[in-house]
Amino acid sequence: MADGLSSKEVAERLTISPRTVDGLVERILRKLDFSSRTQVASWVTASAVS
């Protein structure tokens, strides 16, 4: 997600279904209290700099 990949691209890399990726993304968003994949990517980038 932090690399800007689509669900389909992530699914292909992990050899899982895009629906599984969508579910995992939704869980991540909920746990972090974010509303978009962009927020997650920004958070990961900021965390890597610290």
C-alpha positions as CSV (number, residue, x, y, z in Angstrom):
1,M,0.0,0.0,0.0
2,A,2.8,2.4,0.9
3,D,4.3,1.8,-2.6
4,G,1.0,3.1,-4.2
5,L,0.1,-0.4,-5.5
6,S,-3.5,-1.2,-6.4
7,S,-5.3,-4.1,-4.6
8,K,-4.9,-6.1,-7.8
9,E,-1.1,-5.5,-7.9
10,V,-0.7,-6.3,-4.2
11,A,-2.8,-9.5,-4.7
12,E,-0.6,-10.6,-7.6
13,R,2.6,-10.0,-5.6
14,L,1.2,-12.0,-2.6
15,T,-0.7,-14.5,-4.6
16,I,-3.9,-13.8,-2.9
17,S,-7.2,-12.5,-4.2
18,P,-7.9,-8.8,-4.6
19,R,-10.9,-9.2,-2.3
20,T,-8.7,-10.5,0.4
21,V,-6.4,-7.4,-0.1
22,D,-9.5,-5.1,0.1
23,G,-10.5,-6.7,3.4
24,L,-7.0,-6.4,4.8
25,V,-6.8,-2.7,3.7
26,E,-10.1,-2.0,5.4
27,R,-8.9,-3.5,8.7
28,I,-5.7,-1.5,8.5
29,L,-7.6,1.7,7.9
30,R,-9.9,1.0,10.8
31,K,-7.1,0.2,13.2
32,L,-5.2,3.4,12.3
33,D,-8.4,5.4,12.2
34,F,-7.6,6.5,8.6
35,S,-10.0,7.0,5.7
36,S,-7.7,6.4,2.7
37,R,-4.8,4.5,1.5
38,T,-3.0,7.7,0.9
39,Q,-3.0,8.4,4.7
40,V,-1.5,5.0,5.3
41,A,1.3,5.7,2.7
42,S,2.0,9.1,4.3
43,W,2.1,7.6,7.8
44,V,4.5,4.8,6.7
45,T,6.8,7.4,4.9
46,A,6.8,9.6,8.0
47,S,7.5,6.7,10.3
48,A,10.4,5.6,8.1
49,V,12.0,9.0,8.4
50,S,11.8,9.1,12.2
